[in-house]
Amino acid sequence: MLLLNYLGKTGRETPLKAAAIFSAGWNVFESADSLEKPVNWLLFNYYLTSCLQSSVIRHRQMFDKLFDMNLVMKAKTIREFDRQFTSVMFGYPTIDDYYADASPYQRLKRVEIPVLCLNAMDDVFSPNHALPVEIAKQNPCVALVLTSCGGHIGFLEGLWPRKSTYMDRVFKQFVQAILEHGDTL
């Protein structure tokens, strides 16, 4: 998400020649909604929220001066954590302002270098209805590759996956294409 936002903000001014993005959360509002569904909350959201809380609690004495750490530690979802900590930390007036700015789908049309984006249709962090298919079609620099399954950065292959993943193979092919044909892509 950070790389996509950067590329959308810098356009041709980036020193990068190409980029590959895997399992991006294109619309943070939709990602948060998806992660708050009961099963996803149990499997992902609760754990990730507690990890975020653990990462800031070590520095609580410093953060107590800047945040209401009692509210931060009471957060039960990533959205609640972001409302109390992340959006405040980065100076956003509201969590909606933070989520709008963090959502890379709106900047995709301004990307001006070759970008490979690989997403799975079953990724709970980036629900399929929020994938920017139409926007990607309008930008010749963007290749949005969608798989029916793969979850969030999974893309395993075979009954007993042991070797390289689909993501590994696509990345290798993309890098090779950039190295061999970068000026014409």
Helices and strands as residue ranges (DSSP letters): H 2-10, G 11-13, E 19-22, H 28-35, H 38-40, I 41-45, H 46-57, H 60-63, H 69-74, H 78-81, I 82-86, H 87-89, H 95-102, G 104-110, E 115-120, G 128-130, H 133-137, E 142-147, H 166-181
